[in-house]
Amino acid sequence: MKIHNFSAGPSILPQEVMQQAAQAVKELDGSGLSLIEISHRSKAFVAVMEEACERALRLTGLEGKGYKALFLQGGASQQFLMAAYNLLEKKAGYINTGTWSTKAMKEAQLFGEVVEIASSKDHNFNYIPENYMVPSDLDYLHLTTNNTIFGTQFKEIPDTQVPLVADMSSDIFSRTWDYSKFDLFYAGAQKNMGPAGTTLVLVKEELLGKVSRSIPSMLDYAVQIKGGSMFNTPPVFAVYTSLLTMRWIEEQGGLEALGTKNSIKATHLYGEIDRNSKFTGFVATKDRSEMNATFNLTDPELAAPFDALCEKVGISGLKGHRSVGGYRASIYNALPMKSVETLVDCMQILENNH
Ligand SMILES: *Cc1c(COP(=O)(O)O)cnc(C)c1O
């Protein structure tokens, strides 16, 4: 049976990418050697890393604009502390939209004063805060562009005078945006780009070198830039697979084409959540994520029949995060429209049967 993979992360990757990655583990480009048994300093792998960095800059429209791309380890969680380590001298502002922002704030507090500029905690993070003041004396303002757990997403980039830092783990490469409004952004690969094990970081170089503390080499963006993301042995498989996904994105027509497809998928699913009397959405309509749709049954008694319907057609990974409950459909770039249609069918059958 074909499985419809709605997992929040690690999550679905394009079939083509999976096949090419599997092939490269057997043999990289006719070299007689596997991707995972050659030196990261070999010509073949250096070319992989260089192309991956170039493509990340190109996809985000940041080529020639003073940015560097890095593929690091430690996940997005390591960027919570690394961003603060490198940028926070006195005071930083955070917009708190849930679990991930809260964790980022906690790490930053080790390095300086952290101000919560706005929060949606009062309604269990079911909306994106608006109408807040951003002080001009911050070292940076940090936000999470898409909250994977609660299913909220920034639709507009806040206007600020201070450098803007963003965790884009769950919506990187999902839409066109003016990425140059961000001075530093990062994304763990395992949501919308590749397997777990690497984190893409895009950083404006002029932002660096301004804090007075000394920074351990591994956690210093400047050191990582100088080493071309190879200060130590990089996660070769995760970087290579991320590169394959970026090639795939370009073949799909780039971020504009993917953004359109993602909107169509999200509109179809949210349309059914709104129409169907058995379901209710979790998030304020205007802030709904096009990557993670969270919803609940209006009658909890229907959980068993709905879960059975989903299981029968091969729907996997739909269970909501424990802090929200209900369901979460992660509809990342690689999830086909067919999977969304299959889910919507199950929702309609449930309504007709009860
Ligand atoms: C998954 C996720 C993280 C955590 O990523 P790790 O790579 O596991 O550290 C952080 N932020 C967001 C928005 C996420 O979705």
The ligand as an ORCA input file, in Angstrom:
! r2SCAN-3c Opt
* xyz 0 1
  C      12.043     20.757     14.642
  C      12.289     22.168     14.963
  C      13.364     22.573     15.759
  C      14.319     21.597     16.408
  O      15.177     21.102     15.458
  P      16.394     20.121     15.841
  O      17.096     20.025     14.547
  O      15.797     18.868     16.328
  O      17.205     20.806     16.882
  C      13.538     23.921     15.977
  N      12.708     24.827     15.459
  C      11.654     24.486     14.691
  C      10.771     25.538     14.127
  C      11.416     23.136     14.416
  O      10.374     22.789     13.654
*
